[in-house]
Amino acid sequence: MNQKGFITSALLYGILSLFLVLVLGTISILGNRKLANDKIKESAIDDAQVLTTDPSCFQTTVNSRGNLTIAKYGDNCDKTVFIPEYLNGQKVDAIGANAFSNQKLVNITIKSNIKEIYVNAFTGNDEMVFYIKATSNEIVGTGSQEEVNNAVGTAWGAKDATVRWDY
């Protein structure tokens, strides 16, 4: 091979190597950024729940499991709601019938501690957005993911609602 052919081959090899490093590096960075963004998002939701949910907004009852069911949400409370995992040291694991009726909610974040949502829990909160950090089989009884998906735009009584299952 002559000197000119060697230089051309070396140059092409160098360009190809640089291209592969850039492409693979970018893919790796984007993958790591996605993982980091998921962690940040999860942490932000946890922090927001602690910082923005006023426990006095929730009226509760003790359910058959010995945990709390949210029975009523205060009329003058925030329209963006984060369901707490615990209230007064007791686990919250259900949202009762009509608990959030006619509150004009904008959105609600429900974490995996909630195991049951009654069918009319959100009646009158049209066009709200649900952020549910649970799998479809974690919420039992009325209002499973299949029932919500088949409700033609109605989620637990809220018409034209958007439900984002985030698991």
Biotite code that builds the C-alpha atoms (Angstrom):
import biotite.structure as struc

atoms = struc.array([
    struc.Atom([0.000, 0.000, 0.000], chain_id="A", res_id=1, res_name="MET", atom_name="CA", element="C"),
    struc.Atom([1.383, 3.382, -0.875], chain_id="A", res_id=2, res_name="ASN", atom_name="CA", element="C"),
    struc.Atom([1.640, 6.264, 1.553], chain_id="A", res_id=3, res_name="GLN", atom_name="CA", element="C"),
    struc.Atom([-1.400, 8.083, 0.115], chain_id="A", res_id=4, res_name="LYS", atom_name="CA", element="C"),
    struc.Atom([-3.602, 4.943, 0.506], chain_id="A", res_id=5, res_name="GLY", atom_name="CA", element="C"),
    struc.Atom([-2.383, 4.450, 4.061], chain_id="A", res_id=6, res_name="PHE", atom_name="CA", element="C"),
    struc.Atom([-3.191, 8.064, 5.031], chain_id="A", res_id=7, res_name="ILE", atom_name="CA", element="C"),
    struc.Atom([-6.645, 7.805, 3.433], chain_id="A", res_id=8, res_name="THR", atom_name="CA", element="C"),
    struc.Atom([-7.364, 4.526, 5.270], chain_id="A", res_id=9, res_name="SER", atom_name="CA", element="C"),
    struc.Atom([-6.135, 5.944, 8.568], chain_id="A", res_id=10, res_name="ALA", atom_name="CA", element="C"),
    struc.Atom([-8.215, 9.088, 8.097], chain_id="A", res_id=11, res_name="LEU", atom_name="CA", element="C"),
    struc.Atom([-11.365, 7.076, 7.295], chain_id="A", res_id=12, res_name="LEU", atom_name="CA", element="C"),
    struc.Atom([-10.735, 4.781, 10.254], chain_id="A", res_id=13, res_name="TYR", atom_name="CA", element="C"),
    struc.Atom([-10.309, 7.814, 12.518], chain_id="A", res_id=14, res_name="GLY", atom_name="CA", element="C"),
    struc.Atom([-13.511, 9.441, 11.260], chain_id="A", res_id=15, res_name="ILE", atom_name="CA", element="C"),
    struc.Atom([-15.460, 6.183, 11.676], chain_id="A", res_id=16, res_name="LEU", atom_name="CA", element="C"),
    struc.Atom([-14.067, 5.716, 15.186], chain_id="A", res_id=17, res_name="SER", atom_name="CA", element="C"),
    struc.Atom([-14.986, 9.275, 16.160], chain_id="A", res_id=18, res_name="LEU", atom_name="CA", element="C"),
    struc.Atom([-18.481, 8.821, 14.721], chain_id="A", res_id=19, res_name="PHE", atom_name="CA", element="C"),
    struc.Atom([-19.017, 5.593, 16.698], chain_id="A", res_id=20, res_name="LEU", atom_name="CA", element="C"),
    struc.Atom([-17.748, 7.193, 19.910], chain_id="A", res_id=21, res_name="VAL", atom_name="CA", element="C"),
    struc.Atom([-20.096, 10.150, 19.446], chain_id="A", res_id=22, res_name="LEU", atom_name="CA", element="C"),
    struc.Atom([-23.134, 8.022, 18.591], chain_id="A", res_id=23, res_name="VAL", atom_name="CA", element="C"),
    struc.Atom([-22.586, 5.433, 21.323], chain_id="A", res_id=24, res_name="LEU", atom_name="CA", element="C"),
    struc.Atom([-21.710, 8.135, 23.838], chain_id="A", res_id=25, res_name="GLY", atom_name="CA", element="C"),
    struc.Atom([-24.864, 10.065, 22.991], chain_id="A", res_id=26, res_name="THR", atom_name="CA", element="C"),
    struc.Atom([-27.008, 6.942, 23.342], chain_id="A", res_id=27, res_name="ILE", atom_name="CA", element="C"),
    struc.Atom([-25.386, 6.198, 26.694], chain_id="A", res_id=28, res_name="SER", atom_name="CA", element="C"),
    struc.Atom([-25.864, 9.771, 27.913], chain_id="A", res_id=29, res_name="ILE", atom_name="CA", element="C"),
    struc.Atom([-29.524, 9.819, 26.806], chain_id="A", res_id=30, res_name="LEU", atom_name="CA", element="C"),
    struc.Atom([-30.157, 6.485, 28.524], chain_id="A", res_id=31, res_name="GLY", atom_name="CA", element="C"),
    struc.Atom([-28.542, 7.728, 31.732], chain_id="A", res_id=32, res_name="ASN", atom_name="CA", element="C"),
    struc.Atom([-30.455, 11.032, 31.464], chain_id="A", res_id=33, res_name="ARG", atom_name="CA", element="C"),
    struc.Atom([-33.750, 9.078, 31.202], chain_id="A", res_id=34, res_name="LYS", atom_name="CA", element="C"),
    struc.Atom([-32.867, 7.117, 34.327], chain_id="A", res_id=35, res_name="LEU", atom_name="CA", element="C"),
    struc.Atom([-31.860, 10.311, 36.125], chain_id="A", res_id=36, res_name="ALA", atom_name="CA", element="C"),
    struc.Atom([-35.054, 12.094, 35.013], chain_id="A", res_id=37, res_name="ASN", atom_name="CA", element="C"),
    struc.Atom([-37.186, 9.200, 36.299], chain_id="A", res_id=38, res_name="ASP", atom_name="CA", element="C"),
    struc.Atom([-35.441, 9.378, 39.693], chain_id="A", res_id=39, res_name="LYS", atom_name="CA", element="C"),
    struc.Atom([-35.815, 13.177, 39.798], chain_id="A", res_id=40, res_name="ILE", atom_name="CA", element="C"),
    struc.Atom([-39.503, 12.917, 38.865], chain_id="A", res_id=41, res_name="LYS", atom_name="CA", element="C"),
    struc.Atom([-40.162, 10.292, 41.538], chain_id="A", res_id=42, res_name="GLU", atom_name="CA", element="C"),
    struc.Atom([-38.285, 12.326, 44.130], chain_id="A", res_id=43, res_name="SER", atom_name="CA", element="C"),
    struc.Atom([-40.117, 15.508, 43.125], chain_id="A", res_id=44, res_name="ALA", atom_name="CA", element="C"),
    struc.Atom([-43.491, 13.815, 43.523], chain_id="A", res_id=45, res_name="ILE", atom_name="CA", element="C"),
    struc.Atom([-42.463, 12.534, 46.960], chain_id="A", res_id=46, res_name="ASP", atom_name="CA", element="C"),
    struc.Atom([-41.232, 16.006, 47.984], chain_id="A", res_id=47, res_name="ASP", atom_name="CA", element="C"),
    struc.Atom([-44.303, 17.762, 46.599], chain_id="A", res_id=48, res_name="ALA", atom_name="CA", element="C"),
    struc.Atom([-46.581, 15.437, 48.527], chain_id="A", res_id=49, res_name="GLN", atom_name="CA", element="C"),
    struc.Atom([-44.820, 16.267, 51.767], chain_id="A", res_id=50, res_name="VAL", atom_name="CA", element="C"),
    struc.Atom([-44.718, 20.006, 51.035], chain_id="A", res_id=51, res_name="LEU", atom_name="CA", element="C"),
    struc.Atom([-48.103, 20.702, 49.454], chain_id="A", res_id=52, res_name="THR", atom_name="CA", element="C"),
    struc.Atom([-50.678, 18.428, 51.023], chain_id="A", res_id=53, res_name="THR", atom_name="CA", element="C"),
    struc.Atom([-52.414, 19.986, 53.990], chain_id="A", res_id=54, res_name="ASP", atom_name="CA", element="C"),
    struc.Atom([-53.459, 17.055, 56.204], chain_id="A", res_id=55, res_name="PRO", atom_name="CA", element="C"),
    struc.Atom([-56.393, 19.050, 57.585], chain_id="A", res_id=56, res_name="SER", atom_name="CA", element="C"),
    struc.Atom([-58.000, 18.931, 54.113], chain_id="A", res_id=57, res_name="CYS", atom_name="CA", element="C"),
    struc.Atom([-58.741, 15.226, 54.483], chain_id="A", res_id=58, res_name="PHE", atom_name="CA", element="C"),
    struc.Atom([-61.572, 13.746, 56.525], chain_id="A", res_id=59, res_name="GLN", atom_name="CA", element="C"),
    struc.Atom([-61.079, 10.019, 57.005], chain_id="A", res_id=60, res_name="THR", atom_name="CA", element="C"),
    struc.Atom([-62.707, 6.898, 58.362], chain_id="A", res_id=61, res_name="THR", atom_name="CA", element="C"),
    struc.Atom([-61.089, 3.662, 59.520], chain_id="A", res_id=62, res_name="VAL", atom_name="CA", element="C"),
    struc.Atom([-61.742, 0.838, 57.068], chain_id="A", res_id=63, res_name="ASN", atom_name="CA", element="C"),
    struc.Atom([-62.027, -2.936, 57.570], chain_id="A", res_id=64, res_name="SER", atom_name="CA", element="C"),
    struc.Atom([-58.253, -3.314, 57.066], chain_id="A", res_id=65, res_name="ARG", atom_name="CA", element="C"),
    struc.Atom([-57.592, -0.973, 59.997], chain_id="A", res_id=66, res_name="GLY", atom_name="CA", element="C"),
    struc.Atom([-56.241, 1.697, 57.630], chain_id="A", res_id=67, res_name="ASN", atom_name="CA", element="C"),
    struc.Atom([-57.735, 5.017, 56.605], chain_id="A", res_id=68, res_name="LEU", atom_name="CA", element="C"),
    struc.Atom([-60.164, 5.744, 53.786], chain_id="A", res_id=69, res_name="THR", atom_name="CA", element="C"),
    struc.Atom([-60.402, 9.339, 52.612], chain_id="A", res_id=70, res_name="ILE", atom_name="CA", element="C"),
    struc.Atom([-64.078, 10.171, 53.087], chain_id="A", res_id=71, res_name="ALA", atom_name="CA", element="C"),
    struc.Atom([-64.141, 13.889, 52.223], chain_id="A", res_id=72, res_name="LYS", atom_name="CA", element="C"),
    struc.Atom([-61.818, 16.575, 50.899], chain_id="A", res_id=73, res_name="TYR", atom_name="CA", element="C"),
    struc.Atom([-62.169, 20.153, 52.134], chain_id="A", res_id=74, res_name="GLY", atom_name="CA", element="C"),
    struc.Atom([-64.014, 22.664, 49.962], chain_id="A", res_id=75, res_name="ASP", atom_name="CA", element="C"),
    struc.Atom([-61.398, 25.408, 50.379], chain_id="A", res_id=76, res_name="ASN", atom_name="CA", element="C"),
    struc.Atom([-58.337, 23.225, 49.809], chain_id="A", res_id=77, res_name="CYS", atom_name="CA", element="C"),
    struc.Atom([-55.911, 23.161, 46.854], chain_id="A", res_id=78, res_name="ASP", atom_name="CA", element="C"),
    struc.Atom([-57.202, 21.959, 43.512], chain_id="A", res_id=79, res_name="LYS", atom_name="CA", element="C"),
    struc.Atom([-53.962, 20.071, 42.893], chain_id="A", res_id=80, res_name="THR", atom_name="CA", element="C"),
    struc.Atom([-53.974, 17.159, 45.320], chain_id="A", res_id=81, res_name="VAL", atom_name="CA", element="C"),
    struc.Atom([-51.318, 14.706, 46.470], chain_id="A", res_id=82, res_name="PHE", atom_name="CA", element="C"),
    struc.Atom([-52.825, 11.783, 48.364], chain_id="A", res_id=83, res_name="ILE", atom_name="CA", element="C"),
    struc.Atom([-50.663, 11.210, 51.444], chain_id="A", res_id=84, res_name="PRO", atom_name="CA", element="C"),
    struc.Atom([-49.372, 7.786, 52.398], chain_id="A", res_id=85, res_name="GLU", atom_name="CA", element="C"),
    struc.Atom([-50.028, 8.448, 56.082], chain_id="A", res_id=86, res_name="TYR", atom_name="CA", element="C"),
    struc.Atom([-52.240, 10.808, 58.056], chain_id="A", res_id=87, res_name="LEU", atom_name="CA", element="C"),
    struc.Atom([-51.657, 11.162, 61.795], chain_id="A", res_id=88, res_name="ASN", atom_name="CA", element="C"),
    struc.Atom([-49.404, 8.097, 61.676], chain_id="A", res_id=89, res_name="GLY", atom_name="CA", element="C"),
    struc.Atom([-52.034, 5.833, 60.077], chain_id="A", res_id=90, res_name="GLN", atom_name="CA", element="C"),
    struc.Atom([-51.711, 4.405, 56.577], chain_id="A", res_id=91, res_name="LYS", atom_name="CA", element="C"),
    struc.Atom([-54.102, 5.752, 53.934], chain_id="A", res_id=92, res_name="VAL", atom_name="CA", element="C"),
    struc.Atom([-55.095, 2.987, 51.495], chain_id="A", res_id=93, res_name="ASP", atom_name="CA", element="C"),
    struc.Atom([-58.502, 3.899, 50.028], chain_id="A", res_id=94, res_name="ALA", atom_name="CA", element="C"),
    struc.Atom([-60.516, 6.767, 48.570], chain_id="A", res_id=95, res_name="ILE", atom_name="CA", element="C"),
    struc.Atom([-64.198, 6.550, 49.424], chain_id="A", res_id=96, res_name="GLY", atom_name="CA", element="C"),
    struc.Atom([-67.333, 7.197, 47.399], chain_id="A", res_id=97, res_name="ALA", atom_name="CA", element="C"),
    struc.Atom([-67.830, 10.910, 46.665], chain_id="A", res_id=98, res_name="ASN", atom_name="CA", element="C"),
    struc.Atom([-64.713, 11.831, 48.688], chain_id="A", res_id=99, res_name="ALA", atom_name="CA", element="C"),
    struc.Atom([-63.670, 14.455, 46.115], chain_id="A", res_id=100, res_name="PHE", atom_name="CA", element="C"),
    struc.Atom([-67.073, 15.163, 44.540], chain_id="A", res_id=101, res_name="SER", atom_name="CA", element="C"),
    struc.Atom([-67.573, 18.584, 42.953], chain_id="A", res_id=102, res_name="ASN", atom_name="CA", element="C"),
    struc.Atom([-64.228, 20.004, 44.114], chain_id="A", res_id=103, res_name="GLN", atom_name="CA", element="C"),
    struc.Atom([-63.212, 21.335, 40.667], chain_id="A", res_id=104, res_name="LYS", atom_name="CA", element="C"),
    struc.Atom([-59.863, 19.534, 40.941], chain_id="A", res_id=105, res_name="LEU", atom_name="CA", element="C"),
    struc.Atom([-57.170, 20.158, 38.345], chain_id="A", res_id=106, res_name="VAL", atom_name="CA", element="C"),
    struc.Atom([-55.105, 17.062, 39.017], chain_id="A", res_id=107, res_name="ASN", atom_name="CA", element="C"),
    struc.Atom([-54.395, 14.452, 41.639], chain_id="A", res_id=108, res_name="ILE", atom_name="CA", element="C"),
    struc.Atom([-51.382, 12.259, 42.317], chain_id="A", res_id=109, res_name="THR", atom_name="CA", element="C"),
    struc.Atom([-52.158, 8.838, 43.735], chain_id="A", res_id=110, res_name="ILE", atom_name="CA", element="C"),
    struc.Atom([-49.283, 6.650, 44.863], chain_id="A", res_id=111, res_name="LYS", atom_name="CA", element="C"),
    struc.Atom([-49.130, 2.897, 45.287], chain_id="A", res_id=112, res_name="SER", atom_name="CA", element="C"),
    struc.Atom([-50.396, 3.041, 48.887], chain_id="A", res_id=113, res_name="ASN", atom_name="CA", element="C"),
    struc.Atom([-53.946, 3.406, 47.523], chain_id="A", res_id=114, res_name="ILE", atom_name="CA", element="C"),
    struc.Atom([-55.455, -0.032, 46.998], chain_id="A", res_id=115, res_name="LYS", atom_name="CA", element="C"),
    struc.Atom([-59.100, 0.910, 46.414], chain_id="A", res_id=116, res_name="GLU", atom_name="CA", element="C"),
    struc.Atom([-60.910, 3.824, 44.791], chain_id="A", res_id=117, res_name="ILE", atom_name="CA", element="C"),
    struc.Atom([-64.690, 3.836, 44.928], chain_id="A", res_id=118, res_name="TYR", atom_name="CA", element="C"),
    struc.Atom([-66.538, 4.310, 41.651], chain_id="A", res_id=119, res_name="VAL", atom_name="CA", element="C"),
    struc.Atom([-67.866, 7.853, 42.249], chain_id="A", res_id=120, res_name="ASN", atom_name="CA", element="C"),
    struc.Atom([-64.959, 9.228, 44.251], chain_id="A", res_id=121, res_name="ALA", atom_name="CA", element="C"),
    struc.Atom([-64.335, 12.092, 41.778], chain_id="A", res_id=122, res_name="PHE", atom_name="CA", element="C"),
    struc.Atom([-67.804, 12.883, 40.403], chain_id="A", res_id=123, res_name="THR", atom_name="CA", element="C"),
    struc.Atom([-68.101, 16.470, 39.168], chain_id="A", res_id=124, res_name="GLY", atom_name="CA", element="C"),
    struc.Atom([-64.360, 17.019, 38.608], chain_id="A", res_id=125, res_name="ASN", atom_name="CA", element="C"),
    struc.Atom([-64.571, 17.068, 34.837], chain_id="A", res_id=126, res_name="ASP", atom_name="CA", element="C"),
    struc.Atom([-61.434, 17.226, 32.676], chain_id="A", res_id=127, res_name="GLU", atom_name="CA", element="C"),
    struc.Atom([-59.037, 16.607, 35.568], chain_id="A", res_id=128, res_name="MET", atom_name="CA", element="C"),
    struc.Atom([-55.796, 14.638, 35.270], chain_id="A", res_id=129, res_name="VAL", atom_name="CA", element="C"),
    struc.Atom([-54.952, 11.600, 37.394], chain_id="A", res_id=130, res_name="PHE", atom_name="CA", element="C"),
    struc.Atom([-51.300, 10.683, 37.954], chain_id="A", res_id=131, res_name="TYR", atom_name="CA", element="C"),
    struc.Atom([-51.320, 7.170, 39.346], chain_id="A", res_id=132, res_name="ILE", atom_name="CA", element="C"),
    struc.Atom([-48.022, 5.721, 40.523], chain_id="A", res_id=133, res_name="LYS", atom_name="CA", element="C"),
    struc.Atom([-49.263, 2.147, 40.707], chain_id="A", res_id=134, res_name="ALA", atom_name="CA", element="C"),
    struc.Atom([-49.804, -0.787, 38.407], chain_id="A", res_id=135, res_name="THR", atom_name="CA", element="C"),
    struc.Atom([-53.307, -1.595, 37.273], chain_id="A", res_id=136, res_name="SER", atom_name="CA", element="C"),
    struc.Atom([-53.525, -4.681, 39.475], chain_id="A", res_id=137, res_name="ASN", atom_name="CA", element="C"),
    struc.Atom([-52.577, -2.754, 42.628], chain_id="A", res_id=138, res_name="GLU", atom_name="CA", element="C"),
    struc.Atom([-55.891, -0.874, 42.760], chain_id="A", res_id=139, res_name="ILE", atom_name="CA", element="C"),
    struc.Atom([-58.681, -3.368, 43.330], chain_id="A", res_id=140, res_name="VAL", atom_name="CA", element="C"),
    struc.Atom([-62.437, -3.221, 43.441], chain_id="A", res_id=141, res_name="GLY", atom_name="CA", element="C"),
    struc.Atom([-64.221, -0.548, 41.473], chain_id="A", res_id=142, res_name="THR", atom_name="CA", element="C"),
    struc.Atom([-61.992, 1.589, 39.331], chain_id="A", res_id=143, res_name="GLY", atom_name="CA", element="C"),
    struc.Atom([-59.334, -0.829, 38.096], chain_id="A", res_id=144, res_name="SER", atom_name="CA", element="C"),
    struc.Atom([-57.301, 0.234, 35.058], chain_id="A", res_id=145, res_name="GLN", atom_name="CA", element="C"),
    struc.Atom([-59.519, -1.883, 32.788], chain_id="A", res_id=146, res_name="GLU", atom_name="CA", element="C"),
    struc.Atom([-62.698, -0.319, 34.185], chain_id="A", res_id=147, res_name="GLU", atom_name="CA", element="C"),
    struc.Atom([-61.255, 3.182, 33.836], chain_id="A", res_id=148, res_name="VAL", atom_name="CA", element="C"),
    struc.Atom([-60.109, 2.490, 30.269], chain_id="A", res_id=149, res_name="ASN", atom_name="CA", element="C"),
    struc.Atom([-63.565, 1.124, 29.369], chain_id="A", res_id=150, res_name="ASN", atom_name="CA", element="C"),
    struc.Atom([-65.464, 4.012, 31.001], chain_id="A", res_id=151, res_name="ALA", atom_name="CA", element="C"),
    struc.Atom([-65.377, 6.128, 27.812], chain_id="A", res_id=152, res_name="VAL", atom_name="CA", element="C"),
    struc.Atom([-63.675, 9.188, 29.284], chain_id="A", res_id=153, res_name="GLY", atom_name="CA", element="C"),
    struc.Atom([-65.020, 8.847, 32.811], chain_id="A", res_id=154, res_name="THR", atom_name="CA", element="C"),
    struc.Atom([-62.616, 7.948, 35.620], chain_id="A", res_id=155, res_name="ALA", atom_name="CA", element="C"),
    struc.Atom([-64.221, 7.278, 38.990], chain_id="A", res_id=156, res_name="TRP", atom_name="CA", element="C"),
    struc.Atom([-66.986, 9.737, 38.128], chain_id="A", res_id=157, res_name="GLY", atom_name="CA", element="C"),
    struc.Atom([-64.798, 12.484, 36.581], chain_id="A", res_id=158, res_name="ALA", atom_name="CA", element="C"),
    struc.Atom([-65.913, 13.055, 32.973], chain_id="A", res_id=159, res_name="LYS", atom_name="CA", element="C"),
    struc.Atom([-63.358, 13.655, 30.214], chain_id="A", res_id=160, res_name="ASP", atom_name="CA", element="C"),
    struc.Atom([-60.571, 12.879, 32.667], chain_id="A", res_id=161, res_name="ALA", atom_name="CA", element="C"),
    struc.Atom([-57.051, 11.881, 31.664], chain_id="A", res_id=162, res_name="THR", atom_name="CA", element="C"),
    struc.Atom([-55.556, 8.959, 33.575], chain_id="A", res_id=163, res_name="VAL", atom_name="CA", element="C"),
    struc.Atom([-51.790, 8.485, 33.446], chain_id="A", res_id=164, res_name="ARG", atom_name="CA", element="C"),
    struc.Atom([-50.711, 5.159, 34.874], chain_id="A", res_id=165, res_name="TRP", atom_name="CA", element="C"),
    struc.Atom([-47.091, 5.841, 35.729], chain_id="A", res_id=166, res_name="ASP", atom_name="CA", element="C"),
    struc.Atom([-45.346, 2.661, 36.716], chain_id="A", res_id=167, res_name="TYR", atom_name="CA", element="C"),
])
